[in-house]
């Protein structure tokens, strides 16, 4: 599946939204502290409004940065890196003019207050110096989130550490003696309080384990929970028939019959489709 064919991942804008909100408050705190240190008066609300204007423009420019990194990935050589360096100038100009316009609109047009943002060479150079850092941070975020969220399920599964599955159990025969039982020989398992009863080739064995814990240790491609009290070996199922109240009845090749409850039917049918 290509990147354009993937469904939209809402985690990406959610993460960016959280990061930008946190950045607004962090920048506002620093800006207010610096303003007060210079002996100037200001309010936290005014500083917040100033930072919100800046971050709105940044949010609007994020799709452009994503497009630049798709079209000219930084790992594609010096030419692509040069494209991103050249993009710093229009990025800074748009960011500076955009936030100036939004601040003027808010303070003058909405609040009716005086506001000045002189567009001079010194101011543009000052904003450009900051935007070099901003572009680098945004690019790092784009690449980091792409690496985090764009991995295919196949690639993620390939990096998972496989869970070791036991091949044999030391179990207690009813009567006291302990024997070794191969997992592959288990026909079905039933819950019995703090124990589980293994049915193996017509014989039964006790193992001190809950059914849920035992189910987690077994291969889910071979053993499946069909009822709160039963786990069956799919390879031992010979017949599935309708039962009462929407349940089904499973017959195993040792002649035993257990219920397949509605709660577990979907999981069972994922391995053994039941045709009505």
ROLOFI-150130 format. One record per residue (C-alpha): y, x, z negated; residue in three letters; residue number from 1. Coordinates in Angstrom, 2 decimals. Layout:
# residues N
+---------+---------+---------+--------+-----+
!       Y !       X !       Z ! residu ! num !
+---------+---------+---------+--------+-----+
!       Y !       X !       Z !    Ala ! NUM !
...
+---------+---------+---------+--------+-----+
//
This chain:
# residues 276
+---------+---------+---------+--------+-----+
!       Y !       X !       Z ! residu ! num !
+---------+---------+---------+--------+-----+
!    0.00 !    0.00 !    0.00 !    Unk !   1 !
!    3.36 !    1.40 !    1.03 !    Unk !   2 !
!    6.41 !    1.37 !   -1.22 !    Unk !   3 !
!    8.01 !   -1.41 !    0.84 !    Unk !   4 !
!    4.87 !   -3.57 !    0.47 !    Unk !   5 !
!    4.73 !   -3.34 !   -3.33 !    Unk !   6 !
!    5.92 !   -6.41 !   -5.28 !    Unk !   7 !
!    9.24 !   -6.07 !   -7.04 !    Unk !   8 !
!    8.80 !   -4.41 !  -10.41 !    Unk !   9 !
!   11.09 !   -6.07 !  -12.96 !    Unk !  10 !
!   10.45 !   -3.28 !  -15.45 !    Unk !  11 !
!   12.76 !   -1.00 !  -13.49 !    Unk !  12 !
!   15.97 !   -3.10 !  -13.72 !    Unk !  13 !
!   15.06 !   -3.98 !  -17.31 !    Unk !  14 !
!   14.92 !   -0.30 !  -18.29 !    Unk !  15 !
!   18.15 !    0.45 !  -16.42 !    Unk !  16 !
!   19.85 !   -2.51 !  -18.10 !    Unk !  17 !
!   18.88 !   -1.26 !  -21.55 !    Unk !  18 !
!   19.95 !    2.30 !  -20.74 !    Unk !  19 !
!   23.33 !    1.21 !  -19.35 !    Unk !  20 !
!   24.08 !   -1.02 !  -22.35 !    Unk !  21 !
!   23.25 !    1.82 !  -24.74 !    Unk !  22 !
!   25.40 !    4.14 !  -22.64 !    Unk !  23 !
!   28.36 !    1.74 !  -22.84 !    Unk !  24 !
!   28.35 !    1.76 !  -26.62 !    Unk !  25 !
!   27.73 !    5.51 !  -26.88 !    Unk !  26 !
!   30.59 !    6.34 !  -24.50 !    Unk !  27 !
!   32.88 !    3.84 !  -26.21 !    Unk !  28 !
!   32.24 !    5.40 !  -29.60 !    Unk !  29 !
!   32.98 !    8.90 !  -28.30 !    Unk !  30 !
!   36.07 !    7.77 !  -26.36 !    Unk !  31 !
!   37.53 !    5.96 !  -29.38 !    Unk !  32 !
!   36.92 !    8.97 !  -31.62 !    Unk !  33 !
!   38.67 !   11.26 !  -29.13 !    Unk !  34 !
!   41.60 !    8.84 !  -28.76 !    Unk !  35 !
!   42.10 !    8.61 !  -32.51 !    Unk !  36 !
!   41.81 !   12.40 !  -32.82 !    Unk !  37 !
!   44.74 !   12.72 !  -30.42 !    Unk !  38 !
!   46.79 !   10.48 !  -32.71 !    Unk !  39 !
!   46.78 !    7.56 !  -30.32 !    Unk !  40 !
!   46.00 !    4.00 !  -31.35 !    Unk !  41 !
!   43.33 !    1.85 !  -29.69 !    Unk !  42 !
!   40.78 !   -0.82 !  -30.50 !    Unk !  43 !
!   37.04 !   -0.63 !  -30.08 !    Unk !  44 !
!   37.11 !   -3.78 !  -27.94 !    Unk !  45 !
!   39.54 !   -2.20 !  -25.50 !    Unk !  46 !
!   37.42 !    0.93 !  -25.21 !    Unk !  47 !
!   34.31 !   -1.21 !  -24.65 !    Unk !  48 !
!   36.06 !   -3.04 !  -21.80 !    Unk !  49 !
!   37.02 !    0.28 !  -20.20 !    Unk !  50 !
!   33.43 !    1.55 !  -20.38 !    Unk !  51 !
!   31.96 !   -1.73 !  -19.15 !    Unk !  52 !
!   34.07 !   -1.48 !  -15.99 !    Unk !  53 !
!   32.78 !    2.04 !  -15.35 !    Unk !  54 !
!   29.15 !    1.07 !  -15.94 !    Unk !  55 !
!   29.36 !   -2.02 !  -13.72 !    Unk !  56 !
!   30.28 !    0.23 !  -10.80 !    Unk !  57 !
!   27.45 !    2.64 !  -11.72 !    Unk !  58 !
!   24.98 !   -0.27 !  -11.74 !    Unk !  59 !
!   26.24 !   -1.36 !   -8.31 !    Unk !  60 !
!   25.74 !    2.18 !   -6.98 !    Unk !  61 !
!   22.19 !    2.53 !   -8.32 !    Unk !  62 !
!   20.55 !    0.87 !   -5.27 !    Unk !  63 !
!   22.40 !    3.36 !   -3.06 !    Unk !  64 !
!   21.04 !    6.26 !   -5.12 !    Unk !  65 !
!   17.53 !    4.81 !   -4.83 !    Unk !  66 !
!   17.95 !    4.57 !   -1.04 !    Unk !  67 !
!   19.20 !    8.17 !   -0.84 !    Unk !  68 !
!   16.17 !    9.42 !   -2.74 !    Unk !  69 !
!   13.79 !    7.43 !   -0.52 !    Unk !  70 !
!   15.50 !    8.59 !    2.68 !    Unk !  71 !
!   16.09 !   12.19 !    1.60 !    Unk !  72 !
!   13.81 !   13.08 !   -1.34 !    Unk !  73 !
!   15.02 !   16.15 !   -3.21 !    Unk !  74 !
!   11.58 !   17.70 !   -2.82 !    Unk !  75 !
!   11.99 !   17.64 !    0.95 !    Unk !  76 !
!   13.78 !   20.98 !    1.22 !    Unk !  77 !
!   17.28 !   22.41 !    1.28 !    Unk !  78 !
!   18.55 !   19.95 !    3.87 !    Unk !  79 !
!   17.75 !   16.97 !    1.65 !    Unk !  80 !
!   19.28 !   18.72 !   -1.34 !    Unk !  81 !
!   22.44 !   19.29 !    0.70 !    Unk !  82 !
!   22.59 !   15.56 !    1.47 !    Unk !  83 !
!   22.63 !   14.74 !   -2.24 !    Unk !  84 !
!   25.29 !   17.37 !   -2.92 !    Unk !  85 !
!   27.44 !   15.88 !   -0.16 !    Unk !  86 !
!   26.86 !   12.39 !   -1.59 !    Unk !  87 !
!   28.60 !   13.44 !   -4.80 !    Unk !  88 !
!   32.05 !   13.06 !   -3.19 !    Unk !  89 !
!   31.74 !    9.43 !   -1.95 !    Unk !  90 !
!   29.86 !    8.54 !   -5.14 !    Unk !  91 !
!   32.73 !    9.79 !   -7.30 !    Unk !  92 !
!   35.43 !    8.23 !   -5.13 !    Unk !  93 !
!   33.76 !    4.80 !   -5.14 !    Unk !  94 !
!   33.04 !    5.04 !   -8.86 !    Unk !  95 !
!   36.61 !    6.03 !   -9.71 !    Unk !  96 !
!   38.36 !    3.49 !   -7.49 !    Unk !  97 !
!   35.91 !    0.75 !   -8.44 !    Unk !  98 !
!   36.32 !    1.14 !  -12.18 !    Unk !  99 !
!   40.11 !    1.44 !  -11.80 !    Unk ! 100 !
!   40.19 !   -1.85 !   -9.89 !    Unk ! 101 !
!   37.98 !   -3.63 !  -12.44 !    Unk ! 102 !
!   40.05 !   -2.37 !  -15.38 !    Unk ! 103 !
!   43.30 !   -3.43 !  -13.68 !    Unk ! 104 !
!   41.80 !   -6.85 !  -12.93 !    Unk ! 105 !
!   40.70 !   -7.33 !  -16.53 !    Unk ! 106 !
!   43.68 !   -6.01 !  -18.44 !    Unk ! 107 !
!   46.46 !   -7.09 !  -16.11 !    Unk ! 108 !
!   44.97 !  -10.06 !  -14.26 !    Unk ! 109 !
!   43.02 !  -11.65 !  -17.14 !    Unk ! 110 !
!   44.56 !  -10.46 !  -20.40 !    Unk ! 111 !
!   48.10 !   -9.94 !  -19.08 !    Unk ! 112 !
!   48.36 !   -6.52 !  -20.69 !    Unk ! 113 !
!   49.85 !   -3.35 !  -19.31 !    Unk ! 114 !
!   47.37 !   -0.88 !  -17.87 !    Unk ! 115 !
!   47.86 !    2.29 !  -15.89 !    Unk ! 116 !
!   45.30 !    4.33 !  -13.96 !    Unk ! 117 !
!   47.17 !    6.86 !  -11.81 !    Unk ! 118 !
!   45.17 !    7.92 !   -8.75 !    Unk ! 119 !
!   46.24 !   11.55 !   -8.59 !    Unk ! 120 !
!   44.47 !   14.69 !   -7.45 !    Unk ! 121 !
!   44.07 !   15.84 !  -11.04 !    Unk ! 122 !
!   42.55 !   12.52 !  -12.08 !    Unk ! 123 !
!   40.17 !   12.48 !   -9.11 !    Unk ! 124 !
!   39.05 !   16.04 !   -9.89 !    Unk ! 125 !
!   38.57 !   15.11 !  -13.55 !    Unk ! 126 !
!   36.42 !   12.11 !  -12.63 !    Unk ! 127 !
!   34.53 !   14.17 !  -10.02 !    Unk ! 128 !
!   33.56 !   16.73 !  -12.66 !    Unk ! 129 !
!   32.14 !   13.95 !  -14.83 !    Unk ! 130 !
!   30.42 !   12.29 !  -11.88 !    Unk ! 131 !
!   28.48 !   15.45 !  -11.04 !    Unk ! 132 !
!   26.78 !   15.04 !  -14.40 !    Unk ! 133 !
!   26.48 !   11.25 !  -13.92 !    Unk ! 134 !
!   24.84 !   11.60 !  -10.50 !    Unk ! 135 !
!   22.40 !   14.16 !  -11.88 !    Unk ! 136 !
!   21.46 !   11.92 !  -14.81 !    Unk ! 137 !
!   21.04 !    8.87 !  -12.58 !    Unk ! 138 !
!   18.94 !   10.83 !  -10.11 !    Unk ! 139 !
!   16.76 !   12.08 !  -12.94 !    Unk ! 140 !
!   16.31 !    8.49 !  -14.11 !    Unk ! 141 !
!   15.41 !    7.32 !  -10.61 !    Unk ! 142 !
!   12.75 !   10.01 !  -10.21 !    Unk ! 143 !
!   11.44 !    9.59 !  -13.74 !    Unk ! 144 !
!   11.04 !    5.81 !  -13.50 !    Unk ! 145 !
!    9.51 !    6.09 !  -10.05 !    Unk ! 146 !
!    6.90 !    8.49 !  -11.40 !    Unk ! 147 !
!    6.28 !    6.28 !  -14.44 !    Unk ! 148 !
!    6.02 !    2.90 !  -12.72 !    Unk ! 149 !
!    4.98 !    3.65 !   -9.13 !    Unk ! 150 !
!    1.53 !    5.03 !   -9.86 !    Unk ! 151 !
!   -1.17 !    2.97 !   -8.17 !    Unk ! 152 !
!   -3.87 !    1.33 !  -10.31 !    Unk ! 153 !
!   -6.40 !    3.62 !   -8.63 !    Unk ! 154 !
!   -4.46 !    6.73 !   -9.62 !    Unk ! 155 !
!   -3.96 !    5.48 !  -13.17 !    Unk ! 156 !
!   -7.66 !    4.72 !  -13.48 !    Unk ! 157 !
!   -8.53 !    8.18 !  -12.18 !    Unk ! 158 !
!   -6.58 !    9.81 !  -15.01 !    Unk ! 159 !
!   -8.08 !    7.68 !  -17.77 !    Unk ! 160 !
!  -10.48 !    9.43 !  -20.07 !    Unk ! 161 !
!  -13.87 !    7.72 !  -19.70 !    Unk ! 162 !
!  -15.22 !    6.12 !  -22.86 !    Unk ! 163 !
!  -18.62 !    7.56 !  -23.76 !    Unk ! 164 !
!  -21.31 !    4.87 !  -23.70 !    Unk ! 165 !
!  -24.40 !    5.23 !  -25.89 !    Unk ! 166 !
!  -27.68 !    5.30 !  -23.99 !    Unk ! 167 !
!  -29.87 !    4.70 !  -27.04 !    Unk ! 168 !
!  -29.55 !    3.00 !  -30.42 !    Unk ! 169 !
!  -31.35 !    3.77 !  -33.64 !    Unk ! 170 !
!  -32.31 !    0.28 !  -34.82 !    Unk ! 171 !
!  -34.34 !   -1.27 !  -37.61 !    Unk ! 172 !
!  -37.37 !   -3.34 !  -36.83 !    Unk ! 173 !
!  -37.69 !   -6.45 !  -38.94 !    Unk ! 174 !
!  -39.82 !   -5.17 !  -41.75 !    Unk ! 175 !
!  -38.03 !   -1.89 !  -42.42 !    Unk ! 176 !
!  -39.05 !    0.82 !  -39.91 !    Unk ! 177 !
!  -36.47 !    2.36 !  -37.56 !    Unk ! 178 !
!  -37.05 !    3.02 !  -33.86 !    Unk ! 179 !
!  -35.03 !    4.19 !  -30.87 !    Unk ! 180 !
!  -34.12 !    1.57 !  -28.26 !    Unk ! 181 !
!  -32.79 !    2.34 !  -24.80 !    Unk ! 182 !
!  -29.65 !    0.34 !  -24.02 !    Unk ! 183 !
!  -30.99 !   -0.39 !  -20.52 !    Unk ! 184 !
!  -33.97 !   -2.22 !  -22.08 !    Unk ! 185 !
!  -31.85 !   -4.71 !  -24.06 !    Unk ! 186 !
!  -32.20 !   -8.26 !  -22.72 !    Unk ! 187 !
!  -29.64 !  -10.00 !  -24.92 !    Unk ! 188 !
!  -27.96 !   -9.72 !  -28.30 !    Unk ! 189 !
!  -27.13 !  -12.34 !  -30.92 !    Unk ! 190 !
!  -24.84 !  -12.22 !  -33.91 !    Unk ! 191 !
!  -26.32 !  -12.44 !  -37.40 !    Unk ! 192 !
!  -23.57 !  -12.01 !  -39.99 !    Unk ! 193 !
!  -22.89 !   -8.31 !  -40.52 !    Unk ! 194 !
!  -25.79 !   -7.48 !  -38.21 !    Unk ! 195 !
!  -26.62 !   -7.96 !  -34.56 !    Unk ! 196 !
!  -30.12 !   -8.79 !  -33.33 !    Unk ! 197 !
!  -31.25 !   -6.94 !  -30.20 !    Unk ! 198 !
!  -33.82 !   -8.70 !  -28.07 !    Unk ! 199 !
!  -35.82 !   -6.08 !  -26.21 !    Unk ! 200 !
!  -38.85 !   -6.94 !  -24.07 !    Unk ! 201 !
!  -39.92 !   -9.76 !  -26.34 !    Unk ! 202 !
!  -39.30 !   -7.80 !  -29.55 !    Unk ! 203 !
!  -36.32 !   -8.02 !  -31.92 !    Unk ! 204 !
!  -34.42 !   -5.30 !  -33.79 !    Unk ! 205 !
!  -31.55 !   -5.33 !  -36.27 !    Unk ! 206 !
!  -28.51 !   -3.09 !  -36.01 !    Unk ! 207 !
!  -25.71 !   -3.02 !  -38.58 !    Unk ! 208 !
!  -22.74 !   -3.89 !  -36.35 !    Unk ! 209 !
!  -20.58 !   -6.86 !  -35.48 !    Unk ! 210 !
!  -21.14 !   -8.37 !  -32.06 !    Unk ! 211 !
!  -17.55 !   -7.54 !  -31.03 !    Unk ! 212 !
!  -17.95 !   -3.86 !  -31.95 !    Unk ! 213 !
!  -21.27 !   -3.64 !  -30.16 !    Unk ! 214 !
!  -19.84 !   -5.34 !  -27.07 !    Unk ! 215 !
!  -17.05 !   -2.74 !  -26.90 !    Unk ! 216 !
!  -19.62 !    0.09 !  -26.95 !    Unk ! 217 !
!  -21.68 !   -1.33 !  -24.08 !    Unk ! 218 !
!  -21.05 !   -1.06 !  -20.34 !    Unk ! 219 !
!  -18.95 !   -4.12 !  -19.41 !    Unk ! 220 !
!  -20.43 !   -4.05 !  -15.89 !    Unk ! 221 !
!  -23.89 !   -4.71 !  -17.34 !    Unk ! 222 !
!  -23.37 !   -6.57 !  -20.62 !    Unk ! 223 !
!  -21.09 !   -9.59 !  -20.95 !    Unk ! 224 !
!  -20.11 !  -11.88 !  -23.81 !    Unk ! 225 !
!  -21.12 !  -15.47 !  -22.98 !    Unk ! 226 !
!  -20.66 !  -17.10 !  -26.37 !    Unk ! 227 !
!  -19.17 !  -16.23 !  -29.74 !    Unk ! 228 !
!  -22.74 !  -15.45 !  -30.84 !    Unk ! 229 !
!  -24.32 !  -13.98 !  -27.69 !    Unk ! 230 !
!  -24.05 !  -11.02 !  -25.32 !    Unk ! 231 !
!  -26.42 !  -10.90 !  -22.35 !    Unk ! 232 !
!  -27.62 !   -8.24 !  -19.95 !    Unk ! 233 !
!  -26.55 !   -9.50 !  -16.52 !    Unk ! 234 !
!  -29.68 !   -7.99 !  -14.96 !    Unk ! 235 !
!  -31.87 !  -10.24 !  -17.12 !    Unk ! 236 !
!  -30.25 !  -13.56 !  -16.12 !    Unk ! 237 !
!  -32.58 !  -15.70 !  -14.01 !    Unk ! 238 !
!  -30.93 !  -19.13 !  -14.06 !    Unk ! 239 !
!  -27.62 !  -20.82 !  -14.92 !    Unk ! 240 !
!  -27.49 !  -24.60 !  -15.23 !    Unk ! 241 !
!  -24.85 !  -27.14 !  -16.38 !    Unk ! 242 !
!  -25.05 !  -28.16 !  -20.02 !    Unk ! 243 !
!  -23.06 !  -30.48 !  -22.28 !    Unk ! 244 !
!  -19.28 !  -30.58 !  -22.83 !    Unk ! 245 !
!  -18.55 !  -28.29 !  -19.89 !    Unk ! 246 !
!  -20.79 !  -25.48 !  -21.17 !    Unk ! 247 !
!  -23.59 !  -23.93 !  -19.15 !    Unk ! 248 !
!  -27.06 !  -22.83 !  -20.11 !    Unk ! 249 !
!  -28.34 !  -19.36 !  -19.26 !    Unk ! 250 !
!  -32.06 !  -18.63 !  -18.91 !    Unk ! 251 !
!  -33.19 !  -15.00 !  -19.26 !    Unk ! 252 !
!  -36.29 !  -13.44 !  -17.81 !    Unk ! 253 !
!  -37.92 !  -13.24 !  -21.26 !    Unk ! 254 !
!  -37.76 !  -17.06 !  -21.40 !    Unk ! 255 !
!  -34.87 !  -17.25 !  -23.88 !    Unk ! 256 !
!  -31.99 !  -19.66 !  -23.30 !    Unk ! 257 !
!  -28.42 !  -19.20 !  -24.58 !    Unk ! 258 !
!  -25.19 !  -21.10 !  -24.09 !    Unk ! 259 !
!  -22.45 !  -19.97 !  -21.70 !    Unk ! 260 !
!  -19.34 !  -21.48 !  -23.30 !    Unk ! 261 !
!  -16.22 !  -22.41 !  -21.33 !    Unk ! 262 !
!  -14.24 !  -19.76 !  -23.21 !    Unk ! 263 !
!  -16.33 !  -16.94 !  -21.71 !    Unk ! 264 !
!  -17.25 !  -18.46 !  -18.35 !    Unk ! 265 !
!  -14.49 !  -16.71 !  -16.39 !    Unk ! 266 !
!  -15.62 !  -13.32 !  -17.66 !    Unk ! 267 !
!  -19.23 !  -14.13 !  -16.78 !    Unk ! 268 !
!  -18.40 !  -15.40 !  -13.29 !    Unk ! 269 !
!  -16.45 !  -12.22 !  -12.56 !    Unk ! 270 !
!  -19.83 !  -10.48 !  -12.59 !    Unk ! 271 !
!  -22.11 !  -13.34 !  -11.56 !    Unk ! 272 !
!  -20.30 !  -16.06 !   -9.55 !    Unk ! 273 !
!  -21.69 !  -19.51 !  -10.41 !    Unk ! 274 !
!  -21.83 !  -21.85 !   -7.42 !    Unk ! 275 !
!  -21.66 !  -25.50 !   -8.48 !    Unk ! 276 !
+---------+---------+---------+--------+-----+
//
